[in-house]
């Protein structure tokens, strides 16, 4: 599981690529859950929360980048 400190040291490009990987995994997990083939139900929650952490971090970065300096 990725914690906040691990994510905060990544670049914006790395976060974007990890976000797309997680969204792909989330889709696959949803599909497995629908067909009753889900092996680790806890992974769904973990992926969802990591996606939320990345989006929050991206929002904070864009907000601080657009904030007026001085």
PDB file of N, CA, C and O in Angstrom:
ATOM      1  N   UNK A   1       0.846  -1.174   0.000  1.00  0.00           N
ATOM      2  CA  UNK A   1       0.000   0.000   0.000  1.00  0.00           C
ATOM      3  C   UNK A   1       0.894   1.240   0.000  1.00  0.00           C
ATOM      4  O   UNK A   1       1.865   1.325   0.752  1.00  0.00           O
ATOM      5  N   UNK A   2       0.549   2.182  -0.845  1.00  0.00           N
ATOM      6  CA  UNK A   2       1.324   3.412  -0.948  1.00  0.00           C
ATOM      7  C   UNK A   2       0.851   4.400   0.106  1.00  0.00           C
ATOM      8  O   UNK A   2      -0.331   4.735   0.181  1.00  0.00           O
ATOM      9  N   UNK A   3       1.798   4.861   0.920  1.00  0.00           N
ATOM     10  CA  UNK A   3       1.392   5.865   1.898  1.00  0.00           C
ATOM     11  C   UNK A   3       1.667   7.257   1.340  1.00  0.00           C
ATOM     12  O   UNK A   3       2.236   7.403   0.259  1.00  0.00           O
ATOM     13  N   UNK A   4       1.263   8.257   2.078  1.00  0.00           N
ATOM     14  CA  UNK A   4       1.333   9.628   1.605  1.00  0.00           C
ATOM     15  C   UNK A   4       2.773  10.053   1.330  1.00  0.00           C
ATOM     16  O   UNK A   4       3.028  10.783   0.372  1.00  0.00           O
ATOM     17  N   UNK A   5       3.719   9.604   2.161  1.00  0.00           N
ATOM     18  CA  UNK A   5       5.114   9.994   1.988  1.00  0.00           C
ATOM     19  C   UNK A   5       5.694   9.416   0.700  1.00  0.00           C
ATOM     20  O   UNK A   5       6.471  10.082   0.016  1.00  0.00           O
ATOM     21  N   UNK A   6       5.322   8.182   0.368  1.00  0.00           N
ATOM     22  CA  UNK A   6       5.797   7.570  -0.872  1.00  0.00           C
ATOM     23  C   UNK A   6       5.298   8.353  -2.075  1.00  0.00           C
ATOM     24  O   UNK A   6       6.040   8.564  -3.034  1.00  0.00           O
ATOM     25  N   UNK A   7       4.053   8.781  -2.027  1.00  0.00           N
ATOM     26  CA  UNK A   7       3.463   9.491  -3.160  1.00  0.00           C
ATOM     27  C   UNK A   7       3.999  10.906  -3.278  1.00  0.00           C
ATOM     28  O   UNK A   7       4.139  11.419  -4.389  1.00  0.00           O
ATOM     29  N   UNK A   8       4.301  11.551  -2.156  1.00  0.00           N
ATOM     30  CA  UNK A   8       4.702  12.957  -2.206  1.00  0.00           C
ATOM     31  C   UNK A   8       6.067  13.155  -2.834  1.00  0.00           C
ATOM     32  O   UNK A   8       6.371  14.255  -3.295  1.00  0.00           O
ATOM     33  N   UNK A   9       6.905  12.117  -2.867  1.00  0.00           N
ATOM     34  CA  UNK A   9       8.233  12.265  -3.470  1.00  0.00           C
ATOM     35  C   UNK A   9       8.218  11.983  -4.967  1.00  0.00           C
ATOM     36  O   UNK A   9       9.230  12.183  -5.639  1.00  0.00           O
ATOM     37  N   UNK A  10       7.099  11.525  -5.497  1.00  0.00           N
ATOM     38  CA  UNK A  10       7.002  11.221  -6.924  1.00  0.00           C
ATOM     39  C   UNK A  10       6.716  12.478  -7.729  1.00  0.00           C
ATOM     40  O   UNK A  10       6.104  13.426  -7.236  1.00  0.00           O
ATOM     41  N   UNK A  11       7.171  12.467  -8.979  1.00  0.00           N
ATOM     42  CA  UNK A  11       6.911  13.607  -9.856  1.00  0.00           C
ATOM     43  C   UNK A  11       5.469  13.548 -10.352  1.00  0.00           C
ATOM     44  O   UNK A  11       4.776  12.546 -10.174  1.00  0.00           O
ATOM     45  N   UNK A  12       5.033  14.639 -10.976  1.00  0.00           N
ATOM     46  CA  UNK A  12       3.668  14.688 -11.501  1.00  0.00           C
ATOM     47  C   UNK A  12       3.436  13.620 -12.559  1.00  0.00           C
ATOM     48  O   UNK A  12       2.367  13.011 -12.608  1.00  0.00           O
ATOM     49  N   UNK A  13       4.442  13.391 -13.412  1.00  0.00           N
ATOM     50  CA  UNK A  13       4.312  12.363 -14.448  1.00  0.00           C
ATOM     51  C   UNK A  13       4.207  10.970 -13.848  1.00  0.00           C
ATOM     52  O   UNK A  13       3.424  10.144 -14.316  1.00  0.00           O
ATOM     53  N   UNK A  14       4.996  10.710 -12.812  1.00  0.00           N
ATOM     54  CA  UNK A  14       4.936   9.410 -12.148  1.00  0.00           C
ATOM     55  C   UNK A  14       3.576   9.196 -11.496  1.00  0.00           C
ATOM     56  O   UNK A  14       3.023   8.097 -11.545  1.00  0.00           O
ATOM     57  N   UNK A  15       3.040  10.247 -10.889  1.00  0.00           N
ATOM     58  CA  UNK A  15       1.720  10.137 -10.262  1.00  0.00           C
ATOM     59  C   UNK A  15       0.647   9.870 -11.308  1.00  0.00           C
ATOM     60  O   UNK A  15      -0.247   9.053 -11.088  1.00  0.00           O
ATOM     61  N   UNK A  16       0.730  10.551 -12.440  1.00  0.00           N
ATOM     62  CA  UNK A  16      -0.262  10.353 -13.494  1.00  0.00           C
ATOM     63  C   UNK A  16      -0.221   8.933 -14.035  1.00  0.00           C
ATOM     64  O   UNK A  16      -1.266   8.326 -14.270  1.00  0.00           O
ATOM     65  N   UNK A  17       0.977   8.400 -14.233  1.00  0.00           N
ATOM     66  CA  UNK A  17       1.071   7.036 -14.757  1.00  0.00           C
ATOM     67  C   UNK A  17       0.595   6.021 -13.720  1.00  0.00           C
ATOM     68  O   UNK A  17      -0.057   5.037 -14.069  1.00  0.00           O
ATOM     69  N   UNK A  18       0.919   6.255 -12.444  1.00  0.00           N
ATOM     70  CA  UNK A  18       0.435   5.347 -11.401  1.00  0.00           C
ATOM     71  C   UNK A  18      -1.083   5.418 -11.291  1.00  0.00           C
ATOM     72  O   UNK A  18      -1.740   4.405 -11.051  1.00  0.00           O
ATOM     73  N   UNK A  19      -1.643   6.619 -11.468  1.00  0.00           N
ATOM     74  CA  UNK A  19      -3.087   6.785 -11.409  1.00  0.00           C
ATOM     75  C   UNK A  19      -3.764   5.986 -12.520  1.00  0.00           C
ATOM     76  O   UNK A  19      -4.776   5.327 -12.283  1.00  0.00           O
ATOM     77  N   UNK A  20      -3.206   6.041 -13.736  1.00  0.00           N
ATOM     78  CA  UNK A  20      -3.830   5.274 -14.818  1.00  0.00           C
ATOM     79  C   UNK A  20      -3.706   3.768 -14.591  1.00  0.00           C
ATOM     80  O   UNK A  20      -4.622   3.014 -14.917  1.00  0.00           O
ATOM     81  N   UNK A  21      -2.582   3.333 -14.037  1.00  0.00           N
ATOM     82  CA  UNK A  21      -2.436   1.909 -13.717  1.00  0.00           C
ATOM     83  C   UNK A  21      -3.467   1.478 -12.671  1.00  0.00           C
ATOM     84  O   UNK A  21      -4.074   0.414 -12.789  1.00  0.00           O
ATOM     85  N   UNK A  22      -3.656   2.309 -11.655  1.00  0.00           N
ATOM     86  CA  UNK A  22      -4.608   1.980 -10.595  1.00  0.00           C
ATOM     87  C   UNK A  22      -6.038   1.973 -11.107  1.00  0.00           C
ATOM     88  O   UNK A  22      -6.842   1.139 -10.690  1.00  0.00           O
ATOM     89  N   UNK A  23      -6.363   2.896 -12.007  1.00  0.00           N
ATOM     90  CA  UNK A  23      -7.715   2.907 -12.569  1.00  0.00           C
ATOM     91  C   UNK A  23      -7.965   1.655 -13.401  1.00  0.00           C
ATOM     92  O   UNK A  23      -9.066   1.105 -13.391  1.00  0.00           O
ATOM     93  N   UNK A  24      -6.942   1.210 -14.119  1.00  0.00           N
ATOM     94  CA  UNK A  24      -7.061  -0.033 -14.897  1.00  0.00           C
ATOM     95  C   UNK A  24      -7.266  -1.220 -13.955  1.00  0.00           C
ATOM     96  O   UNK A  24      -8.101  -2.091 -14.202  1.00  0.00           O
ATOM     97  N   UNK A  25      -6.478  -1.236 -12.860  1.00  0.00           N
ATOM     98  CA  UNK A  25      -6.619  -2.314 -11.878  1.00  0.00           C
ATOM     99  C   UNK A  25      -7.996  -2.266 -11.224  1.00  0.00           C
ATOM    100  O   UNK A  25      -8.610  -3.307 -10.987  1.00  0.00           O
ATOM    101  N   UNK A  26      -8.484  -1.057 -10.930  1.00  0.00           N
ATOM    102  CA  UNK A  26      -9.801  -0.911 -10.323  1.00  0.00           C
ATOM    103  C   UNK A  26     -10.885  -1.475 -11.248  1.00  0.00           C
ATOM    104  O   UNK A  26     -11.814  -2.142 -10.792  1.00  0.00           O
ATOM    105  N   UNK A  27     -10.760  -1.205 -12.533  1.00  0.00           N
ATOM    106  CA  UNK A  27     -11.716  -1.744 -13.496  1.00  0.00           C
ATOM    107  C   UNK A  27     -11.683  -3.271 -13.483  1.00  0.00           C
ATOM    108  O   UNK A  27     -12.727  -3.923 -13.459  1.00  0.00           O
ATOM    109  N   UNK A  28     -10.474  -3.835 -13.500  1.00  0.00           N
ATOM    110  CA  UNK A  28     -10.347  -5.295 -13.487  1.00  0.00           C
ATOM    111  C   UNK A  28     -10.911  -5.893 -12.201  1.00  0.00           C
ATOM    112  O   UNK A  28     -11.558  -6.940 -12.232  1.00  0.00           O
ATOM    113  N   UNK A  29     -10.669  -5.237 -11.081  1.00  0.00           N
ATOM    114  CA  UNK A  29     -11.195  -5.730  -9.805  1.00  0.00           C
ATOM    115  C   UNK A  29     -12.722  -5.682  -9.786  1.00  0.00           C
ATOM    116  O   UNK A  29     -13.375  -6.594  -9.280  1.00  0.00           O
ATOM    117  N   UNK A  30     -13.287  -4.596 -10.350  1.00  0.00           N
ATOM    118  CA  UNK A  30     -14.739  -4.493 -10.422  1.00  0.00           C
ATOM    119  C   UNK A  30     -15.310  -5.619 -11.273  1.00  0.00           C
ATOM    120  O   UNK A  30     -16.343  -6.201 -10.943  1.00  0.00           O
ATOM    121  N   UNK A  31     -14.633  -5.915 -12.360  1.00  0.00           N
ATOM    122  CA  UNK A  31     -15.072  -6.990 -13.252  1.00  0.00           C
ATOM    123  C   UNK A  31     -14.999  -8.335 -12.532  1.00  0.00           C
ATOM    124  O   UNK A  31     -15.918  -9.147 -12.640  1.00  0.00           O
ATOM    125  N   UNK A  32     -13.916  -8.571 -11.800  1.00  0.00           N
ATOM    126  CA  UNK A  32     -13.769  -9.818 -11.045  1.00  0.00           C
ATOM    127  C   UNK A  32     -14.846  -9.934  -9.968  1.00  0.00           C
ATOM    128  O   UNK A  32     -15.377 -11.019  -9.730  1.00  0.00           O
ATOM    129  N   UNK A  33     -15.164  -8.827  -9.325  1.00  0.00           N
ATOM    130  CA  UNK A  33     -16.190  -8.851  -8.284  1.00  0.00           C
ATOM    131  C   UNK A  33     -17.551  -9.190  -8.879  1.00  0.00           C
ATOM    132  O   UNK A  33     -18.344  -9.905  -8.268  1.00  0.00           O
ATOM    133  N   UNK A  34     -17.814  -8.673 -10.073  1.00  0.00           N
ATOM    134  CA  UNK A  34     -19.101  -8.933 -10.715  1.00  0.00           C
ATOM    135  C   UNK A  34     -19.244 -10.392 -11.121  1.00  0.00           C
ATOM    136  O   UNK A  34     -20.354 -10.923 -11.158  1.00  0.00           O
ATOM    137  N   UNK A  35     -18.133 -11.037 -11.422  1.00  0.00           N
ATOM    138  CA  UNK A  35     -18.179 -12.444 -11.846  1.00  0.00           C
ATOM    139  C   UNK A  35     -17.806 -13.396 -10.707  1.00  0.00           C
ATOM    140  O   UNK A  35     -17.561 -14.580 -10.937  1.00  0.00           O
ATOM    141  N   UNK A  36     -17.765 -12.870  -9.477  1.00  0.00           N
ATOM    142  CA  UNK A  36     -17.443 -13.669  -8.285  1.00  0.00           C
ATOM    143  C   UNK A  36     -16.093 -14.371  -8.381  1.00  0.00           C
ATOM    144  O   UNK A  36     -15.956 -15.514  -7.945  1.00  0.00           O
ATOM    145  N   UNK A  37     -15.099 -13.697  -8.946  1.00  0.00           N
ATOM    146  CA  UNK A  37     -13.755 -14.269  -9.042  1.00  0.00           C
ATOM    147  C   UNK A  37     -12.731 -13.448  -8.268  1.00  0.00           C
ATOM    148  O   UNK A  37     -11.528 -13.580  -8.494  1.00  0.00           O
ATOM    149  N   UNK A  38     -13.200 -12.610  -7.365  1.00  0.00           N
ATOM    150  CA  UNK A  38     -12.316 -11.717  -6.624  1.00  0.00           C
ATOM    151  C   UNK A  38     -11.579 -12.501  -5.542  1.00  0.00           C
ATOM    152  O   UNK A  38     -12.204 -13.120  -4.681  1.00  0.00           O
ATOM    153  N   UNK A  39     -10.225 -12.473  -5.590  1.00  0.00           N
ATOM    154  CA  UNK A  39      -9.433 -13.219  -4.618  1.00  0.00           C
ATOM    155  C   UNK A  39      -9.171 -12.414  -3.347  1.00  0.00           C
ATOM    156  O   UNK A  39      -9.218 -12.959  -2.244  1.00  0.00           O
ATOM    157  N   UNK A  40      -8.893 -11.110  -3.502  1.00  0.00           N
ATOM    158  CA  UNK A  40      -8.610 -10.258  -2.344  1.00  0.00           C
ATOM    159  C   UNK A  40      -9.577  -9.084  -2.329  1.00  0.00           C
ATOM    160  O   UNK A  40      -9.291  -8.049  -2.931  1.00  0.00           O
ATOM    161  N   UNK A  41     -10.707  -9.219  -1.660  1.00  0.00           N
ATOM    162  CA  UNK A  41     -11.673  -8.120  -1.611  1.00  0.00           C
ATOM    163  C   UNK A  41     -11.094  -6.842  -0.992  1.00  0.00           C
ATOM    164  O   UNK A  41     -11.544  -5.744  -1.318  1.00  0.00           O
ATOM    165  N   UNK A  42     -10.120  -6.969  -0.119  1.00  0.00           N
ATOM    166  CA  UNK A  42      -9.529  -5.792   0.518  1.00  0.00           C
ATOM    167  C   UNK A  42      -8.742  -4.939  -0.474  1.00  0.00           C
ATOM    168  O   UNK A  42      -8.515  -3.754  -0.228  1.00  0.00           O
ATOM    169  N   UNK A  43      -8.330  -5.525  -1.580  1.00  0.00           N
ATOM    170  CA  UNK A  43      -7.563  -4.793  -2.587  1.00  0.00           C
ATOM    171  C   UNK A  43      -8.415  -3.693  -3.235  1.00  0.00           C
ATOM    172  O   UNK A  43      -7.884  -2.657  -3.636  1.00  0.00           O
ATOM    173  N   UNK A  44      -9.730  -3.911  -3.337  1.00  0.00           N
ATOM    174  CA  UNK A  44     -10.632  -2.923  -3.930  1.00  0.00           C
ATOM    175  C   UNK A  44     -10.560  -1.633  -3.124  1.00  0.00           C
ATOM    176  O   UNK A  44     -10.420  -0.548  -3.688  1.00  0.00           O
ATOM    177  N   UNK A  45     -10.655  -1.753  -1.826  1.00  0.00           N
ATOM    178  CA  UNK A  45     -10.611  -0.593  -0.934  1.00  0.00           C
ATOM    179  C   UNK A  45      -9.245   0.090  -0.990  1.00  0.00           C
ATOM    180  O   UNK A  45      -9.152   1.317  -1.021  1.00  0.00           O
ATOM    181  N   UNK A  46      -8.189  -0.726  -1.001  1.00  0.00           N
ATOM    182  CA  UNK A  46      -6.828  -0.210  -1.045  1.00  0.00           C
ATOM    183  C   UNK A  46      -6.588   0.616  -2.318  1.00  0.00           C
ATOM    184  O   UNK A  46      -6.017   1.705  -2.260  1.00  0.00           O
ATOM    185  N   UNK A  47      -7.026   0.092  -3.453  1.00  0.00           N
ATOM    186  CA  UNK A  47      -6.853   0.782  -4.730  1.00  0.00           C
ATOM    187  C   UNK A  47      -7.653   2.080  -4.736  1.00  0.00           C
ATOM    188  O   UNK A  47      -7.150   3.121  -5.159  1.00  0.00           O
ATOM    189  N   UNK A  48      -8.894   2.016  -4.268  1.00  0.00           N
ATOM    190  CA  UNK A  48      -9.747   3.200  -4.249  1.00  0.00           C
ATOM    191  C   UNK A  48      -9.127   4.311  -3.397  1.00  0.00           C
ATOM    192  O   UNK A  48      -9.149   5.479  -3.786  1.00  0.00           O
ATOM    193  N   UNK A  49      -8.582   3.952  -2.250  1.00  0.00           N
ATOM    194  CA  UNK A  49      -7.989   4.954  -1.360  1.00  0.00           C
ATOM    195  C   UNK A  49      -6.687   5.521  -1.924  1.00  0.00           C
ATOM    196  O   UNK A  49      -6.396   6.705  -1.751  1.00  0.00           O
ATOM    197  N   UNK A  50      -5.905   4.676  -2.598  1.00  0.00           N
ATOM    198  CA  UNK A  50      -4.675   5.169  -3.204  1.00  0.00           C
ATOM    199  C   UNK A  50      -4.986   6.133  -4.341  1.00  0.00           C
ATOM    200  O   UNK A  50      -4.295   7.137  -4.512  1.00  0.00           O
ATOM    201  N   UNK A  51      -6.020   5.834  -5.115  1.00  0.00           N
ATOM    202  CA  UNK A  51      -6.461   6.747  -6.176  1.00  0.00           C
ATOM    203  C   UNK A  51      -6.856   8.085  -5.562  1.00  0.00           C
ATOM    204  O   UNK A  51      -6.501   9.140  -6.086  1.00  0.00           O
ATOM    205  N   UNK A  52      -7.583   8.045  -4.463  1.00  0.00           N
ATOM    206  CA  UNK A  52      -8.006   9.280  -3.793  1.00  0.00           C
ATOM    207  C   UNK A  52      -6.798  10.061  -3.279  1.00  0.00           C
ATOM    208  O   UNK A  52      -6.774  11.288  -3.372  1.00  0.00           O
ATOM    209  N   UNK A  53      -5.800   9.368  -2.740  1.00  0.00           N
ATOM    210  CA  UNK A  53      -4.597  10.045  -2.251  1.00  0.00           C
ATOM    211  C   UNK A  53      -3.869  10.757  -3.394  1.00  0.00           C
ATOM    212  O   UNK A  53      -3.421  11.894  -3.247  1.00  0.00           O
ATOM    213  N   UNK A  54      -3.759  10.068  -4.534  1.00  0.00           N
ATOM    214  CA  UNK A  54      -3.069  10.660  -5.683  1.00  0.00           C
ATOM    215  C   UNK A  54      -3.825  11.882  -6.185  1.00  0.00           C
ATOM    216  O   UNK A  54      -3.222  12.917  -6.469  1.00  0.00           O
ATOM    217  N   UNK A  55      -5.144  11.763  -6.295  1.00  0.00           N
ATOM    218  CA  UNK A  55      -5.938  12.899  -6.774  1.00  0.00           C
ATOM    219  C   UNK A  55      -5.850  14.081  -5.813  1.00  0.00           C
ATOM    220  O   UNK A  55      -5.789  15.230  -6.251  1.00  0.00           O
ATOM    221  N   UNK A  56      -5.844  13.812  -4.521  1.00  0.00           N
ATOM    222  CA  UNK A  56      -5.722  14.872  -3.524  1.00  0.00           C
ATOM    223  C   UNK A  56      -4.372  15.566  -3.661  1.00  0.00           C
ATOM    224  O   UNK A  56      -4.293  16.794  -3.641  1.00  0.00           O
ATOM    225  N   UNK A  57      -3.318  14.777  -3.800  1.00  0.00           N
ATOM    226  CA  UNK A  57      -1.979  15.335  -3.938  1.00  0.00           C
ATOM    227  C   UNK A  57      -1.857  16.167  -5.214  1.00  0.00           C
ATOM    228  O   UNK A  57      -1.254  17.240  -5.205  1.00  0.00           O
ATOM    229  N   UNK A  58      -2.430  15.671  -6.305  1.00  0.00           N
ATOM    230  CA  UNK A  58      -2.398  16.421  -7.559  1.00  0.00           C
ATOM    231  C   UNK A  58      -3.153  17.746  -7.418  1.00  0.00           C
ATOM    232  O   UNK A  58      -2.711  18.774  -7.929  1.00  0.00           O
ATOM    233  N   UNK A  59      -4.282  17.716  -6.729  1.00  0.00           N
ATOM    234  CA  UNK A  59      -5.049  18.931  -6.509  1.00  0.00           C
ATOM    235  C   UNK A  59      -4.292  19.946  -5.670  1.00  0.00           C
ATOM    236  O   UNK A  59      -4.319  21.143  -5.956  1.00  0.00           O
ATOM    237  N   UNK A  60      -3.622  19.468  -4.643  1.00  0.00           N
ATOM    238  CA  UNK A  60      -2.831  20.356  -3.788  1.00  0.00           C
ATOM    239  C   UNK A  60      -1.682  20.971  -4.560  1.00  0.00           C
ATOM    240  O   UNK A  60      -1.378  22.153  -4.402  1.00  0.00           O
ATOM    241  N   UNK A  61      -1.039  20.157  -5.404  1.00  0.00           N
ATOM    242  CA  UNK A  61       0.083  20.672  -6.195  1.00  0.00           C
ATOM    243  C   UNK A  61      -0.378  21.710  -7.194  1.00  0.00           C
ATOM    244  O   UNK A  61       0.277  22.737  -7.363  1.00  0.00           O
ATOM    245  N   UNK A  62      -1.491  21.462  -7.858  1.00  0.00           N
ATOM    246  CA  UNK A  62      -1.965  22.433  -8.854  1.00  0.00           C
ATOM    247  C   UNK A  62      -2.446  23.712  -8.172  1.00  0.00           C
ATOM    248  O   UNK A  62      -2.304  24.805  -8.719  1.00  0.00           O
ATOM    249  N   UNK A  63      -3.013  23.568  -6.982  1.00  0.00           N
ATOM    250  CA  UNK A  63      -3.470  24.743  -6.238  1.00  0.00           C
ATOM    251  C   UNK A  63      -2.291  25.592  -5.792  1.00  0.00           C
ATOM    252  O   UNK A  63      -2.327  26.819  -5.888  1.00  0.00           O
ATOM    253  N   UNK A  64      -1.244  24.933  -5.303  1.00  0.00           N
ATOM    254  CA  UNK A  64      -0.070  25.694  -4.851  1.00  0.00           C
ATOM    255  C   UNK A  64       0.697  26.279  -6.026  1.00  0.00           C
ATOM    256  O   UNK A  64       1.337  27.320  -5.879  1.00  0.00           O
ATOM    257  N   UNK A  65       0.650  25.644  -7.178  1.00  0.00           N
ATOM    258  CA  UNK A  65       1.335  26.164  -8.357  1.00  0.00           C
ATOM    259  C   UNK A  65       0.617  27.390  -8.918  1.00  0.00           C
ATOM    260  O   UNK A  65       1.253  28.293  -9.461  1.00  0.00           O
ATOM    261  N   UNK A  66      -0.700  27.417  -8.788  1.00  0.00           N
ATOM    262  CA  UNK A  66      -1.474  28.542  -9.331  1.00  0.00           C
ATOM    263  C   UNK A  66      -1.671  29.663  -8.314  1.00  0.00           C
ATOM    264  O   UNK A  66      -2.193  30.721  -8.662  1.00  0.00           O
ATOM    265  N   UNK A  67      -1.261  29.449  -7.063  1.00  0.00           N
ATOM    266  CA  UNK A  67      -1.411  30.480  -6.041  1.00  0.00           C
ATOM    267  C   UNK A  67      -0.437  31.622  -6.314  1.00  0.00           C
ATOM    268  O   UNK A  67       0.698  31.386  -6.727  1.00  0.00           O
ATOM    269  N   UNK A  68      -0.868  32.833  -6.090  1.00  0.00           N
ATOM    270  CA  UNK A  68       0.018  33.981  -6.325  1.00  0.00           C
ATOM    271  C   UNK A  68       1.189  33.975  -5.348  1.00  0.00           C
ATOM    272  O   UNK A  68       1.018  33.722  -4.156  1.00  0.00           O
ATOM    273  N   UNK A  69       2.352  34.249  -5.857  1.00  0.00           N
ATOM    274  CA  UNK A  69       3.568  34.266  -5.034  1.00  0.00           C
ATOM    275  C   UNK A  69       3.802  35.682  -4.519  1.00  0.00           C
ATOM    276  O   UNK A  69       3.597  36.654  -5.246  1.00  0.00           O
ATOM    277  N   UNK A  70       4.230  35.795  -3.270  1.00  0.00           N
ATOM    278  CA  UNK A  70       4.643  37.100  -2.775  1.00  0.00           C
ATOM    279  C   UNK A  70       3.749  37.636  -1.783  1.00  0.00           C
ATOM    280  O   UNK A  70       3.976  38.735  -1.277  1.00  0.00           O
TER     281      UNK A  70
END
